[in-house]
Amino acid sequence: MVAGGVFYAVILEREEDGGYHAFYPILKGCHTQGNTLANVREAIEAYLDSLRGHDEHANRIIPAD
């Protein structure tokens, strides 16, 4: 997934009762779910906007090994 010119890995899981659960391992607490995958990009953009608004970039992004 691309947001702000940066690629983020996303893990998608199908829910038993339909729809999807998606999360970004490098972004603590960034999860979304829905009946389609359309909200996956919206979720990461909203998450990153929130971090910028609270000046929490470095505190919430887990560095890759």
C-alpha positions, 0 to 999 in steps of 0.5 A: 500500500502506498501513502504519502509516497511511502510503501507500507506492508498490509496484512489482509485477513478474511473474516468468517462472517464476510468482509476483511480485517487489515492491519499494518505491522509497522504502524502500531494500532493501525487496523481496519475492517469492512466488507470491501478493500476500499477502506484500506487506503483510507485507514492508513491515510487517516492514521498518518494524518492523526500522527501528524496532527499529534506530532507522534511520527517517531513514537508510533512507527516501528523501525524495520529490522 
